[in-house]
Structures are given as C-alpha cells and as structure tokens.
Amino acid sequence: MTVDQALRRAAETLASHNIDEAPLEAEVFLMHVLNFSRVQLYSQLKRQISPEQARRLFDLVTRRVQGEPTAYIVGHKEFFGHDFQVDRRVLIPRPETELLVEKALVCGRDRLSSLENMPLITADIGTGCAAIAISLALELTGAKIYATDISLEALEVAKVNCEKHGVAGQVHLLWGDMLDPLPEPVHLIVANLPYVKDVEIEQLPPEIRGFEPRIALAGGADGLDKVRRLLAEAKGKLRSGGAIFMEIDPRQSQDVVELAKICFPTSEVHLEKDLSDLDRVATVET
C-alpha cells in the first residue's frame, strides 16, 4: 500500500462514519504513524508503507470512529502556535481559548512596562495541560506565573509541557483548589474554568463526555459555580490595579458581568467577542 492509497482509505473510512474533516484527520494519523511532516507526506505519496505501519494507521482510525478525540489518539494538540502533550488526564485546548491568551497578553505587556524592578505575577487557575500558562510565559519572559490545578494527574501533564517548552523555572505548578495555593497576591488572574451546566453534561458530544475529564467540564447547576468562587476569592488575591480574564459560555455573559460587578463594584467589566461574534472572554480591571 502506498502513502496515497493509505490516505484515501483512511479518509474514506472516517467519512463513512461522519467524521468531520476526514481527509485532514487521515493526514494527521498517517503523519503520526510515519513521523512525517505534511510536506514529507505529500512529497512521498508513492512510497510504500509497511504492513505494520498500515495496521497502526487503521488502529488509530478505528479508535477515532469509536469516538475518541484525535488529540488523545496522537497525544498532542497545537495551541497558540505551540505543541502540547495531552491525554485523558486533561481537557483538550480549544482554538477559542486563544482569545483569552491574546487579551491577557495585551494587559500583561502593559503592566510589565509600568513595573519597576519586579516581575509581573500572574496566575492561571485550573491550568490543565498548562497551555495557557506556557503560552503566556513564552511571550512574557519577565513574568512569574503560578499555575494551579486540583488534579495531580493534570499537573503531571503540565510538568511535561513546561519542561518541553523550557519554562519550568518560570511557571510554578501548584496543587490545590482554585486560588487557595497562591503564595502571594498577583497582578493578573487568567482562567478557563468549567462552565457546562450539570444538566447539559449528558448532552455534550460523545467524544467530549466520554473521554474528557468531567472535573474540567462541570460548572454546577447554573454553570457558574467556579466563576462565582473565583470572583469571590480574587478580592483577597489580586494586587491593586490588577485584572482578571475568564473564558465564559457566551450564553452566560450577562450573568458573569453581574457577578463581577457585585464582587468588584468599582471596577471596569468588559466582554470580548470571538471570531463567531460571541461573548467569549470576560475581563475585570480593578
């Protein structure tokens, strides 16, 4: 079987099971099996693959048609231009979360320029695989970043990613619930917290509800349990002139604004829209 034939067969199998972007996913799986870049893949379409490589490819395809997310199958996911290890211990980073990083970076660069002889101290709450914390660290080299998570398993993945990207000395991983582990007040709080309503968990696509950690999804009866806690706890953890950035469910945007104004009545609260024109990030600037 040639590379070209393997690609076509894999894509046809995926498409027959209603997998979106089947040709792209077929490419991802074959690149993973052959350890090829996309350029290498398409420059060697007539190359023969071994029976063992073909078997491995269709093992991956089988896992995908059974509902397992592609990122878990190949063990990594790109986010903000960087590659992160992921597995079932952590939530898979989503493209929409990149807006959260973008907005925090704008504020972080501004704060860095105004600080004298001290680092910008930032906290990523519920860090998971640490994609947010690491993306910030790679851009804000003068920042000190705390990354907290209640899951020790998630922090194991985060540690691997910090070492991979060379920021283990800059990103400090802390085990504990929400803001509790923070050893000092911070300038910025960034968080992509669970915000799915309990009643909606079973309505999620099978590849999400069946594979991704529920602790990283479930937000309580109204989906705002963690947001409510973060805002209440932040009052004692945020330095003067600090800011909070949270990814939110667009349907909950006005509720989040009201909660923020209750906790920070004199602060400015803004909503930032994503590429689909939906409220995606809530910011609180004190």
Buried (B, 14 or more C-beta within 10 A) or exposed (E): EEBBBBBEBBBEBBBEEEBEEBBEBBBBBBBBBBEBEEEEBEEBEEBEBEEEBBEBBBEBBEBBEEBBBBBBBBEBBEBBEBEBBBBBBBBBBEEBBBBBBBBBBEBBBEBBEEEEEEBBBBBBBBBBBBBBBBBBBBBBEEBBBBBBBBBEBBBBBBBBBBEBBEBBEBBBBBEEBBBEBBEEBBBBBBBBBBBBBBEBBEEBEEBBBEBBBEBBBBBBEBBBBBBBBBBBBBEEBBBEEBBBBBBBBBEBBEBBBEBBBEBBEEBEBBBBEBEEEBBBBBBBBB
